Amino acid sequence: MDSANMTKGKVVLQRFEHSGIPVSPGIVIGRAFLVDKKKVKPHERFIEPSAVEEEASRFHRALEQSRDQLLSVKKHYEQNNIGDYGYLVDVSLLMLKDNMLVRETEQLIRVELCAAEWAFWQVIQKIKAVFSNLDDEYFRDRQNDIDHLGERVLRNLVGLEIKRLQDVKIDVVVVAHDLSPMDTAQMDVHYVKAFVTDLGGRTSHTAILARALGIPAAVGLENITDTANGGDLIIVDGISGKVILNPTPEEVAHYNTRRERYQKYIEELDNQAENLAETADGRRVMVRGNVELEDELRLLSKYRADGIGLYRTEFMYLNHETLPTEEDHYRTYMKFAEAVYPEILTIRTLDLGGDKAAHSLPLSEEVNPALGLRSIRLCMKEREIFKEQLRGILRASVKGNLRVMFPMISGIHEIEET
């Protein structure tokens, strides 16, 4: 379809409407800023035996360059007070040192005589395939994180510039095929008013950051980059996930009204945040929050949550190269318990496995995800790791009102053994 046509000598831009996944609420009307994020697609290329060492060195230089870029992004987080989200970079930094990723790429270079980018691309596809077979939406979305890291390394391998969104200095709505958490965190919220992407899910790190930064966003729009042009007027409804390109004047007026109503609604909620959650007839409703990071405690306090319904502890393992000690567990849980006391803190024990393992877990690479060595079954196998966590929970329980949730229980025998 043509993006524009002529009516009585006047250019009329083609209207497009897309339905996506709302991941960060808000309504924005602005001009599209199209980000060229076309993926690097390496060709199948092989090398002479004499070129093996140089090709391996080229691969390691790209890893080092990617590491420097990620550290720069982490520094940007810290300098701009973007909450406790440096762990997003830490995960990518750890992946750059992953034995499977590095060793298998080197093996393909040395044994199969593959060019570095072709070898690396094959390994990335293999790792993504593991995550794609998972039932858990959160860990399926980790494919995007692997994609983003792979794209960064590939661009460094082939010498393509990685553009920075913090260089945008006019009010825009960013339109992209996909955005990494690093892209999102570098957005200047004074200028980037919203963003929309072809790819993405509710639990992607990009979605988490969008909410943390307060940037309205819709993802999973599939083909918006095919229909949008730079400078197009665009409406982003981060509440419903609807995105309209080149809206009619009537639609602009309608969404301006909706935006004003939504802003008043948020202001009213903030004004009532200190009130108890009750129905009109006075029935008390308990509203608890799900958390992963200490930085989220302030939101629980702001909106007067009745404790924590689920604290996901796997980030304590994903963010570090060494296992958390009993003391690490105790101090972390104590902070959460004291923050919500006398309300309940429900701690979910380690919910990881061979298919979604942290670098700190002592699992062999031969672990087959299909065998189900994960969550509580992993804890039963690695009992000392499990005991460290349980000791930390028990010690912290004197500081608050704690409950424990055991993930992936499949039968009474696992309850008894636990």
C-alpha positions as CSV (number, residue, x, y, z in Angstrom):
1,M,0.0,0.0,0.0
2,D,1.4,3.4,-0.8
3,S,2.2,5.5,2.2
4,A,0.5,8.6,0.7
5,N,-1.9,9.6,-2.2
6,M,-3.0,12.8,-3.8
7,T,-6.4,14.3,-3.2
8,K,-7.1,17.6,-5.1
9,G,-3.4,18.4,-5.1
10,K,-3.0,17.8,-1.4
11,V,-0.8,15.0,0.0
12,V,-2.9,12.7,2.2
13,L,-0.8,10.3,4.3
14,Q,-2.1,6.7,4.6
15,R,-3.6,5.9,7.9
16,F,-2.5,2.7,9.6
17,E,-3.8,1.1,12.8
18,H,-1.8,-1.5,14.7
19,S,-2.7,-3.6,17.8
20,G,0.2,-4.6,20.1
21,I,0.9,-5.5,23.6
22,P,0.6,-2.7,26.2
23,V,3.7,-2.8,28.5
24,S,3.9,0.7,30.0
25,P,0.7,2.8,30.4
26,G,0.1,6.3,29.1
27,I,-1.1,8.1,25.9
28,V,1.2,10.0,23.7
29,I,0.7,11.9,20.4
30,G,3.9,12.8,18.6
31,R,6.2,12.4,15.6
32,A,7.8,9.1,14.7
33,F,11.5,8.7,14.9
34,L,12.3,5.5,12.9
35,V,15.3,3.5,14.2
36,D,17.1,1.4,11.7
37,K,17.7,-1.9,13.6
38,K,18.0,-4.3,10.7
39,K,19.6,-7.4,11.9
40,V,23.1,-8.4,10.7
41,K,22.7,-11.6,8.7
42,P,26.1,-13.2,8.2
43,H,26.7,-15.4,5.2
44,E,28.0,-18.9,5.4
45,R,31.7,-18.3,5.0
46,F,34.7,-20.5,5.5
47,I,38.4,-19.6,6.0
48,E,41.8,-21.1,5.2
49,P,43.6,-23.0,8.0
50,S,46.3,-20.3,8.0
51,A,43.6,-17.7,8.9
52,V,42.3,-19.5,12.0
53,E,44.3,-17.5,14.6
54,E,43.5,-14.1,13.2
55,E,39.8,-15.1,13.0
56,A,39.8,-16.2,16.6
57,S,41.5,-13.0,17.6
58,R,38.9,-11.0,15.6
59,F,36.2,-12.8,17.6
60,H,37.8,-11.9,20.9
61,R,38.3,-8.3,19.9
62,A,34.6,-8.0,19.2
63,L,33.8,-9.5,22.6
64,E,36.0,-7.0,24.3
65,Q,34.6,-4.1,22.3
66,S,31.1,-5.3,23.3
67,R,32.2,-5.5,26.9
68,D,33.5,-1.9,26.8
69,Q,30.2,-0.7,25.3
70,L,28.1,-2.4,27.9
71,L,30.2,-1.0,30.8
72,S,29.6,2.4,29.2
73,V,25.9,1.8,29.3
74,K,26.1,0.7,33.0
75,K,28.0,3.9,33.8
76,H,25.2,5.8,32.1
77,Y,22.6,4.1,34.4
78,E,24.6,5.1,37.5
79,Q,25.2,8.7,36.4
80,N,21.5,9.3,35.5
81,N,20.0,7.5,38.5
82,I,18.1,5.0,36.5
83,G,17.3,2.8,39.6
84,D,18.8,-0.5,40.3
85,Y,18.8,-1.8,36.8
86,G,22.5,-2.3,36.3
87,Y,21.8,-6.0,36.6
88,L,20.5,-6.0,33.0
89,V,24.0,-5.1,31.8
90,D,25.6,-7.5,34.3
91,V,23.6,-10.4,32.7
92,S,24.9,-9.5,29.3
93,L,28.5,-9.1,30.6
94,L,28.3,-12.6,32.1
95,M,26.9,-14.0,28.8
96,L,30.0,-12.6,27.0
97,K,32.1,-14.9,29.2
98,D,29.8,-17.9,28.9
99,N,31.8,-21.1,28.2
100,M,29.3,-22.5,25.7
101,L,29.2,-19.2,23.7
102,V,32.9,-18.6,23.7
103,R,34.2,-22.2,23.5
104,E,31.8,-23.4,20.8
105,T,32.4,-20.4,18.6
106,E,36.1,-21.0,18.9
107,Q,35.6,-24.6,18.1
108,L,33.7,-23.9,14.9
109,I,36.4,-21.4,13.9
110,R,39.3,-23.9,14.5
111,V,37.7,-27.2,13.6
112,E,35.1,-26.3,11.0
113,L,37.1,-23.4,9.6
114,C,34.1,-21.1,9.9
115,A,34.5,-17.3,9.7
116,A,34.0,-15.7,13.1
117,E,30.6,-14.1,12.4
118,W,29.2,-17.3,10.9
119,A,30.5,-19.4,13.8
120,F,29.1,-17.0,16.4
121,W,25.7,-16.7,14.7
122,Q,25.3,-20.5,14.7
123,V,26.1,-20.7,18.4
124,I,23.6,-17.9,19.2
125,Q,20.9,-19.7,17.3
126,K,21.6,-22.9,19.3
127,I,21.3,-21.0,22.7
128,K,18.1,-19.3,21.6
129,A,16.6,-22.7,20.6
130,V,16.9,-23.8,24.3
131,F,14.9,-20.9,25.6
132,S,12.3,-21.1,22.8
133,N,11.1,-24.4,24.2
134,L,10.3,-23.2,27.7
135,D,6.8,-22.9,29.0
136,D,7.6,-19.9,31.2
137,E,6.9,-16.6,29.4
138,Y,9.5,-14.7,31.4
139,F,12.3,-17.1,30.3
140,R,11.0,-17.4,26.7
141,D,11.4,-13.6,26.6
142,R,15.1,-14.1,27.4
143,Q,15.5,-15.0,23.7
144,N,15.3,-11.3,23.1
145,D,18.2,-10.6,25.5
146,I,20.3,-13.2,23.7
147,D,19.3,-11.6,20.3
148,H,20.3,-8.2,21.5
149,L,23.7,-9.3,22.7
150,G,24.3,-11.4,19.6
151,E,23.5,-8.4,17.4
152,R,25.9,-6.2,19.3
153,V,28.8,-8.7,18.9
154,L,27.9,-9.3,15.2
155,R,27.9,-5.5,14.5
156,N,31.3,-5.2,16.1
157,L,32.6,-8.1,14.1
158,V,31.5,-6.7,10.8
159,G,32.2,-3.0,11.7
160,L,28.7,-1.6,11.7
161,E,28.1,1.4,13.9
162,I,25.8,1.0,16.9
163,K,23.6,4.2,17.1
164,R,22.8,5.7,20.5
165,L,19.3,6.9,21.4
166,Q,20.6,9.3,24.0
167,D,21.7,11.5,21.0
168,V,18.0,12.2,20.2
169,K,17.4,15.9,21.3
170,I,13.9,16.5,20.0
171,D,10.5,15.3,21.1
172,V,9.8,12.0,19.4
173,V,8.1,8.6,19.5
174,V,10.7,5.9,18.8
175,V,9.6,3.3,16.3
176,A,11.9,0.3,16.0
177,H,11.9,-3.4,15.0
178,D,13.2,-4.2,18.5
179,L,15.1,-2.4,21.3
180,S,17.5,-3.8,23.8
181,P,17.3,-2.9,27.5
182,M,20.5,-0.9,26.8
183,D,18.7,1.1,24.1
184,T,15.8,1.8,26.4
185,A,17.9,2.8,29.4
186,Q,19.8,5.3,27.3
187,M,16.7,7.1,26.1
188,D,16.4,10.7,27.4
189,V,12.9,10.8,28.8
190,H,12.8,14.5,28.2
191,Y,12.7,13.8,24.5
192,V,11.6,10.2,24.0
193,K,7.9,10.4,24.8
194,A,7.0,6.9,23.9
195,F,8.2,3.9,21.9
196,V,6.8,1.1,19.9
197,T,8.4,-2.1,18.5
198,D,7.7,-4.9,16.1
199,L,8.9,-7.5,18.6
200,G,8.8,-7.9,22.4
201,G,6.6,-9.2,25.2
202,R,5.2,-8.2,28.6
203,T,8.1,-9.6,30.6
204,S,10.9,-8.5,28.4
205,H,13.7,-6.4,30.1
206,T,12.8,-3.6,27.7
207,A,9.2,-3.6,29.0
208,I,10.4,-3.6,32.6
209,L,12.7,-0.6,31.9
210,A,9.9,1.2,30.1
211,R,7.7,1.0,33.2
212,A,10.6,2.0,35.4
213,L,11.4,5.1,33.3
214,G,7.7,6.0,32.9
215,I,7.8,5.8,29.1
216,P,4.5,4.7,27.5
217,A,5.1,1.8,25.2
218,A,3.5,-0.9,23.1
219,V,5.4,-3.9,21.7
220,G,4.7,-6.9,19.5
221,L,3.2,-4.8,16.7
222,E,4.8,-7.1,14.1
223,N,5.2,-4.8,11.2
224,I,5.0,-1.1,12.3
225,T,8.5,-0.4,11.0
226,D,7.2,-1.4,7.5
227,T,4.4,1.2,7.6
228,A,5.9,4.1,9.6
229,N,8.0,6.8,8.1
230,G,10.2,9.3,10.0
231,G,8.1,12.4,10.9
232,D,4.7,10.6,10.7
233,L,2.2,11.7,13.3
234,I,1.6,8.8,15.6
235,I,-0.7,8.0,18.5
236,V,0.6,5.5,21.1
237,D,-2.0,4.1,23.6
238,G,0.2,2.2,26.2
239,I,-3.0,1.3,28.0
240,S,-4.7,-0.7,25.3
241,G,-1.7,-1.4,23.0
242,K,-3.3,0.4,20.0
243,V,-1.0,2.5,17.8
244,I,-2.3,4.7,15.0
245,L,-0.1,6.2,12.3
246,N,-1.3,9.3,10.5
247,P,-4.5,9.6,12.5
248,T,-7.5,11.7,11.4
249,P,-8.1,15.1,13.1
250,E,-11.0,13.5,14.9
251,E,-8.8,10.7,16.3
252,V,-6.2,13.3,17.5
253,A,-9.0,15.2,19.3
254,H,-10.4,12.0,20.8
255,Y,-7.0,10.8,22.1
256,N,-6.1,14.3,23.4
257,T,-9.3,14.0,25.5
258,R,-8.4,10.5,26.6
259,R,-4.8,11.6,27.5
260,E,-6.2,14.4,29.7
261,R,-8.6,12.0,31.4
262,Y,-5.9,9.5,32.0
263,Q,-3.6,12.1,33.6
264,K,-6.4,13.2,35.9
265,Y,-7.0,9.5,36.8
266,I,-3.3,9.0,37.7
267,E,-3.3,12.2,39.8
268,E,-6.4,11.0,41.6
269,L,-4.8,7.6,42.2
270,D,-1.7,9.2,43.6
271,N,-3.8,11.4,45.9
272,Q,-5.7,8.3,47.2
273,A,-2.5,6.1,47.5
274,E,-2.5,6.5,51.3
275,N,-6.1,5.2,51.6
276,L,-6.8,1.6,52.4
277,A,-8.1,-0.7,49.6
278,E,-11.7,-1.2,50.4
279,T,-14.9,-1.8,48.4
280,A,-17.8,0.7,48.5
281,D,-19.5,-1.4,51.2
282,G,-16.4,-1.3,53.4
283,R,-14.9,-4.8,52.6
284,R,-11.1,-4.7,53.0
285,V,-9.2,-6.0,50.0
286,M,-5.5,-7.2,50.4
287,V,-3.3,-6.0,47.5
288,R,0.2,-7.3,47.5
289,G,3.0,-6.6,45.1
290,N,5.4,-8.9,43.1
291,V,9.0,-7.8,43.2
292,E,12.4,-8.7,42.0
293,L,14.6,-5.8,43.0
294,E,15.1,-3.7,46.1
295,D,14.4,-0.6,44.0
296,E,10.8,-1.6,43.7
297,L,10.2,-1.3,47.4
298,R,9.6,2.4,47.1
299,L,6.6,1.7,44.7
300,L,5.1,-0.7,47.3
301,S,5.4,2.0,49.9
302,K,4.0,4.7,47.6
303,Y,0.9,2.8,46.7
304,R,0.5,1.3,50.1
305,A,0.7,-2.4,49.1
306,D,-0.3,-4.9,51.7
307,G,3.1,-6.7,51.7
308,I,4.8,-8.8,49.0
309,G,2.9,-11.6,47.3
310,L,5.9,-12.9,45.5
311,Y,9.6,-12.2,45.8
312,R,11.5,-13.9,42.9
313,T,14.9,-14.8,44.2
314,E,16.6,-16.1,41.1
315,F,18.0,-12.6,40.3
316,M,20.3,-13.1,43.3
317,Y,21.9,-15.9,41.2
318,L,21.6,-14.4,37.7
319,N,23.4,-11.2,38.7
320,H,26.6,-12.7,40.1
321,E,29.4,-14.9,39.1
322,T,29.5,-16.5,42.6
323,L,26.7,-18.1,44.5
324,P,25.0,-16.0,47.2
325,T,26.0,-17.0,50.7
326,E,23.7,-17.6,53.6
327,E,24.7,-14.1,54.8
328,D,23.7,-12.6,51.3
329,H,20.3,-14.3,51.5
330,Y,19.8,-13.2,55.1
331,R,20.7,-9.5,54.5
332,T,18.6,-9.3,51.3
333,Y,15.5,-10.9,52.8
334,M,15.8,-8.9,56.0
335,K,15.6,-5.6,54.0
336,F,12.4,-6.7,52.3
337,A,10.9,-8.2,55.5
338,E,11.6,-5.0,57.5
339,A,10.3,-2.8,54.7
340,V,6.8,-4.4,54.6
341,Y,6.5,-5.4,58.3
342,P,4.0,-6.3,59.8
343,E,2.6,-7.3,56.3
344,I,3.6,-10.6,54.7
345,L,6.7,-11.3,52.6
346,T,6.3,-14.4,50.4
347,I,9.7,-15.6,49.2
348,R,9.9,-18.0,46.2
349,T,12.9,-20.3,46.5
350,L,15.3,-20.7,43.6
351,D,13.4,-21.2,40.4
352,L,16.2,-21.9,37.9
353,G,17.5,-25.0,36.1
354,G,19.7,-26.5,33.4
355,D,17.7,-24.7,30.7
356,K,17.9,-21.3,32.3
357,A,21.0,-21.6,34.5
358,A,22.9,-18.8,36.2
359,H,26.6,-18.7,35.7
360,S,27.1,-19.3,39.4
361,L,25.3,-22.6,39.5
362,P,27.5,-25.7,39.3
363,L,25.7,-27.4,36.4
364,S,27.3,-29.3,33.6
365,E,26.6,-28.2,30.1
366,E,25.3,-31.7,29.4
367,V,22.2,-31.1,31.5
368,N,19.2,-31.7,29.2
369,P,16.4,-29.2,29.8
370,A,13.9,-31.8,28.8
371,L,14.8,-34.0,31.8
372,G,13.3,-31.4,34.1
373,L,16.2,-30.7,36.4
374,R,14.9,-27.3,37.5
375,S,13.3,-25.4,40.3
376,I,12.6,-27.7,43.3
377,R,14.2,-30.7,41.7
378,L,17.4,-28.8,41.1
379,C,17.3,-27.7,44.8
380,M,16.9,-31.3,45.9
381,K,20.0,-32.3,43.8
382,E,22.1,-29.3,44.9
383,R,21.1,-29.5,48.6
384,E,23.8,-27.3,50.0
385,I,22.8,-24.4,47.7
386,F,19.2,-24.9,48.8
387,K,20.1,-25.1,52.5
388,E,22.1,-21.8,52.2
389,Q,18.9,-20.1,50.9
390,L,16.6,-21.7,53.5
391,R,19.0,-20.7,56.4
392,G,18.9,-17.1,55.1
393,I,15.1,-17.2,55.0
394,L,14.8,-18.7,58.5
395,R,17.2,-16.1,60.0
396,A,15.4,-13.2,58.3
397,S,12.0,-14.5,59.5
398,V,12.7,-13.0,63.0
399,K,12.7,-9.6,61.3
400,G,9.3,-9.9,59.7
401,N,6.3,-12.0,58.7
402,L,7.7,-14.5,56.1
403,R,6.2,-17.2,54.0
404,V,7.9,-19.6,51.6
405,M,6.8,-20.6,48.1
406,F,8.3,-23.7,46.5
407,P,8.2,-23.6,42.7
408,M,7.3,-26.4,40.3
409,I,6.1,-28.9,42.9
410,S,4.8,-32.0,41.0
411,G,3.7,-34.3,43.8
412,I,3.3,-34.9,47.5
413,H,6.6,-36.7,47.7
414,E,8.4,-33.4,46.8
415,I,6.6,-31.5,49.5
416,E,7.6,-34.2,52.0
417,E,11.2,-34.2,50.9
418,T,11.4,-30.4,50.9
